[in-house]
Amino acid sequence: MIIRHEKAGDEAAIEAVTIAAFTGHPHSDGSEPRIIRDLRKADALALSLVCEEGSDVIGHVALSPVRIDGGNCGWFGLGPISVLPDFQRAGIGSALMKAAIGR
């Protein structure tokens, strides 16, 4: 398992992980993939990390700058953070979060 920065070509895998991670969860309205697409389109992903097992993306975390009254306040919003269902509860989300904080 490695954690690395998102690179060109990861978009479809990140979307698939996000959809799989949130499908059927009562706290999800299904907007998580759109949030990532919109942040990427707005060039507002301050940090986008993926977790790979072999050559497969199995997890993702996104951080974006928080703006208050139109200004950057030095804070970052988390989310979504996603892990494929078969890999959940194995510490991958925690590892992604620790890597994000470390960066």
C-alpha positions as CSV (number, residue, x, y, z in Angstrom):
1,M,0.0,0.0,0.0
2,I,1.3,3.4,-0.9
3,I,-0.1,6.9,-0.5
4,R,0.7,9.4,-3.2
5,H,-0.5,12.6,-4.8
6,E,-3.2,12.3,-7.4
7,K,-1.8,12.4,-10.9
8,A,-3.4,12.9,-14.3
9,G,-5.4,9.8,-15.3
10,D,-6.5,9.1,-11.7
11,E,-9.8,10.9,-12.0
12,A,-11.9,7.9,-13.1
13,A,-10.5,5.6,-10.4
14,I,-11.0,8.3,-7.7
15,E,-14.6,8.7,-8.9
16,A,-15.2,4.9,-8.8
17,V,-13.8,4.7,-5.3
18,T,-15.9,7.6,-4.1
19,I,-19.1,6.2,-5.6
20,A,-18.4,2.7,-4.1
21,A,-17.6,4.1,-0.7
22,F,-20.7,6.2,-0.3
23,T,-23.4,4.2,-2.2
24,G,-26.2,3.2,0.1
25,H,-25.0,5.1,3.2
26,P,-27.8,7.0,4.9
27,H,-25.6,10.1,5.5
28,S,-24.8,10.4,1.8
29,D,-26.9,12.2,-0.7
30,G,-24.7,11.0,-3.6
31,S,-23.0,14.3,-4.2
32,E,-19.5,13.2,-3.2
33,P,-18.2,12.5,-6.7
34,R,-19.6,15.8,-7.9
35,I,-17.9,17.6,-5.1
36,I,-14.5,16.3,-6.1
37,R,-15.2,17.0,-9.8
38,D,-16.3,20.6,-9.0
39,L,-13.3,21.2,-6.8
40,R,-10.9,19.9,-9.5
41,K,-12.6,22.0,-12.2
42,A,-12.3,25.1,-10.0
43,D,-8.6,24.3,-9.3
44,A,-9.6,24.2,-5.7
45,L,-8.1,20.9,-4.6
46,A,-5.3,22.0,-2.3
47,L,-4.4,18.3,-1.7
48,S,-5.7,15.2,-3.4
49,L,-4.1,11.9,-2.2
50,V,-4.8,8.4,-3.3
51,C,-4.0,5.1,-1.7
52,E,-2.8,2.3,-4.0
53,E,-2.7,-1.4,-3.5
54,G,-0.7,-2.8,-6.3
55,S,-1.8,-0.6,-9.3
56,D,-5.3,-0.1,-8.0
57,V,-6.6,3.0,-6.3
58,I,-8.4,1.9,-3.2
59,G,-8.8,5.2,-1.3
60,H,-8.8,8.9,-1.7
61,V,-8.8,12.1,0.4
62,A,-9.4,15.6,-0.8
63,L,-8.6,18.9,1.0
64,S,-9.7,22.3,-0.2
65,P,-9.1,25.8,1.1
66,V,-11.8,27.3,3.3
67,R,-12.8,30.9,2.5
68,I,-14.6,33.2,4.9
69,D,-16.1,36.4,3.5
70,G,-14.3,35.6,0.2
71,G,-10.9,35.4,1.7
72,N,-8.6,32.5,2.4
73,C,-8.3,32.0,6.2
74,G,-5.5,29.4,6.2
75,W,-7.9,26.5,6.9
76,F,-8.7,23.5,4.8
77,G,-11.9,21.6,4.4
78,L,-11.8,17.8,4.4
79,G,-13.8,15.7,2.1
80,P,-14.7,13.6,0.9
81,I,-12.5,10.8,2.2
82,S,-13.3,7.5,0.5
83,V,-12.1,3.9,0.8
84,L,-13.4,1.0,-1.3
85,P,-15.9,-1.1,0.9
86,D,-13.7,-4.2,0.8
87,F,-10.8,-2.2,2.3
88,Q,-12.8,-0.2,4.9
89,R,-12.0,-0.7,8.6
90,A,-8.4,-1.6,7.8
91,G,-6.8,1.8,8.7
92,I,-6.6,3.1,5.2
93,G,-8.8,6.2,5.9
94,S,-6.7,6.9,9.0
95,A,-3.5,6.5,6.9
96,L,-4.9,8.9,4.3
97,M,-5.8,11.4,6.9
98,K,-2.4,11.2,8.6
99,A,-0.7,11.7,5.3
100,A,-2.8,14.7,4.5
101,I,-2.1,16.3,7.9
102,G,1.6,15.6,7.4
103,R,1.6,17.3,4.1
